[in-house]
């Protein structure tokens, strides 16, 4: 990875982490607060949800219905920036989405 690249974490991801942690989902061992601290200490920049991101969601094809994933896709396409995901369905939206 290029050390000159900026890496962003969407506040939508922090929101999803906080919700899953609060609900006791087994796949979310850290709180939203702790995740935000870890991302900040790693040098990640927070990407807010803007009105343009929210309204871009309605133009996305109905490939994926998860609202968190849809806002992340809309953010990536609107900014534009790459989106890194572990969800293969998300990669069907654009070639700017990277599957890991």
C-alpha positions as a Python dict, from the first residue, in 0.01 Angstrom:
ca = {
    (1, 'X'): (0, 0, 0),
    (2, 'X'): (121, 348, -85),
    (3, 'X'): (210, 526, 242),
    (4, 'X'): (95, 854, 83),
    (5, 'X'): (-262, 728, 43),
    (6, 'X'): (-529, 842, 283),
    (7, 'X'): (-741, 569, 436),
    (8, 'X'): (-1092, 656, 548),
    (9, 'X'): (-1336, 483, 777),
    (10, 'X'): (-1698, 568, 715),
    (11, 'X'): (-1899, 677, 1015),
    (12, 'X'): (-2154, 426, 881),
    (13, 'X'): (-1907, 149, 964),
    (14, 'X'): (-1856, 286, 1314),
    (15, 'X'): (-2233, 306, 1355),
    (16, 'X'): (-2273, -56, 1243),
    (17, 'X'): (-1995, -171, 1478),
    (18, 'X'): (-2161, 11, 1770),
    (19, 'X'): (-2501, -145, 1696),
    (20, 'X'): (-2363, -497, 1654),
    (21, 'X'): (-2154, -469, 1970),
    (22, 'X'): (-2448, -336, 2172),
    (23, 'X'): (-2669, -621, 2050),
    (24, 'X'): (-2402, -871, 2155),
    (25, 'X'): (-2333, -1005, 1809),
    (26, 'X'): (-2053, -1258, 1844),
    (27, 'X'): (-1866, -1124, 1543),
    (28, 'X'): (-1819, -775, 1696),
    (29, 'X'): (-1587, -802, 1996),
    (30, 'X'): (-1505, -428, 2021),
    (31, 'X'): (-1732, -134, 2092),
    (32, 'X'): (-1788, 150, 1850),
    (33, 'X'): (-1589, 379, 2078),
    (34, 'X'): (-1295, 138, 2089),
    (35, 'X'): (-1310, 83, 1712),
    (36, 'X'): (-1302, 460, 1654),
    (37, 'X'): (-997, 485, 1882),
    (38, 'X'): (-821, 203, 1698),
    (39, 'X'): (-894, 351, 1354),
    (40, 'X'): (-776, 694, 1470),
    (41, 'X'): (-453, 554, 1616),
    (42, 'X'): (-391, 375, 1285),
    (43, 'X'): (-422, 709, 1106),
    (44, 'X'): (-760, 649, 940),
    (45, 'X'): (-967, 956, 861),
    (46, 'X'): (-1338, 958, 937),
    (47, 'X'): (-1567, 994, 635),
    (48, 'X'): (-1898, 1156, 733),
    (49, 'X'): (-2227, 1070, 567),
    (50, 'X'): (-2324, 1366, 350),
    (51, 'X'): (-2655, 1444, 186),
    (52, 'X'): (-2506, 1355, -152),
    (53, 'X'): (-2416, 1011, -16),
    (54, 'X'): (-2764, 956, 126),
    (55, 'X'): (-2941, 1057, -193),
    (56, 'X'): (-2705, 851, -411),
    (57, 'X'): (-2837, 536, -242),
    (58, 'X'): (-3163, 558, -436),
    (59, 'X'): (-2981, 531, -769),
    (60, 'X'): (-2804, 206, -675),
    (61, 'X'): (-2933, -114, -835),
    (62, 'X'): (-3113, -355, -602),
    (63, 'X'): (-2817, -594, -590),
    (64, 'X'): (-2766, -559, -217),
    (65, 'X'): (-3027, -453, 40),
    (66, 'X'): (-2813, -406, 352),
    (67, 'X'): (-2849, -33, 436),
    (68, 'X'): (-2497, -5, 578),
    (69, 'X'): (-2341, -161, 270),
    (70, 'X'): (-2554, 56, 42),
    (71, 'X'): (-2439, 380, 208),
    (72, 'X'): (-2075, 263, 188),
    (73, 'X'): (-2118, 191, -183),
    (74, 'X'): (-2284, 529, -237),
    (75, 'X'): (-1999, 703, -53),
    (76, 'X'): (-1736, 525, -260),
    (77, 'X'): (-1908, 607, -588),
    (78, 'X'): (-1985, 968, -495),
    (79, 'X'): (-1645, 1070, -359),
    (80, 'X'): (-1502, 878, -567),
    (81, 'X'): (-1285, 639, -370),
    (82, 'X'): (-1219, 268, -345),
    (83, 'X'): (-1419, 53, -108),
    (84, 'X'): (-1257, -250, 53),
    (85, 'X'): (-1498, -524, 160),
    (86, 'X'): (-1523, -890, 250),
    (87, 'X'): (-1872, -913, 97),
    (88, 'X'): (-1868, -1046, -260),
    (89, 'X'): (-2215, -909, -330),
    (90, 'X'): (-2088, -554, -272),
    (91, 'X'): (-1823, -603, -541),
    (92, 'X'): (-2097, -639, -803),
    (93, 'X'): (-2173, -267, -780),
    (94, 'X'): (-1850, -131, -924),
    (95, 'X'): (-1498, -221, -1026),
    (96, 'X'): (-1380, 32, -766),
    (97, 'X'): (-1486, -212, -493),
    (98, 'X'): (-1202, -437, -380),
    (99, 'X'): (-1274, -779, -230),
    (100, 'X'): (-1037, -895, 47),
}
